[in-house]
Every structure is written in structure tokens, then in C-alpha cells.
Amino acid sequence: MYGKIAKSKSSAADLVGIFQQGSQPLTEKKKRTAEIYNDMSAYFYQNRIFLPNDAADKAETLIGTL
């Protein structure tokens, strides 16, 4: 779960960062960020039952703020 959150955060930061690194067009960055977020969100909701309630609630709050 942590790896998916970190990857999502990194992609979002790259999308909105002041200094745009690389030669990837903004539309591709948006698409990639959305795909990464959707993957993380789907993984969380499919596996939520396996997390302790407190951890699941915190992860849900974090996902909602991204």
C-alpha cells in the first residue's frame, strides 16, 4: 500500500511542480497521474478489509486528499 501511495504522491507532485522535468507533455502527465491514482484507489478499496480499521480510515482520508 505504501508503495502505491508514494508513487501516486510523486506523480502528482511532478504534475503540479513549478519545475517541469523531462520532456513528457502535460496531457501525458495528467493521464499517467490519473492511472496511478486509480490503481492505488482500486487496490485500497479491494484490500481495505485486510487493514486494521484505524489504518484503513487514515488511508481513506489520505486518498481523499490526493
Stockholm file with secondary structure:
# STOCKHOLM 1.0

chainA/1-66         MYGKIAKSKSSAADLVGIFQQGSQPLTEKKKRTAEIYNDMSAYFYQNRIFLPNDAADKAETLIGTL
#=GR chainA/1-66 SS CHHHHHHHHHHHHHHHCSSCCSSCCHHHHHHHHHHHHHHHHHHHHHHGGGSCHHHHHHHHHHHHHC
#=GC SS_cons        CHHHHHHHHHHHHHHHCSSCCSSCCHHHHHHHHHHHHHHHHHHHHHHGGGSCHHHHHHHHHHHHHC
//
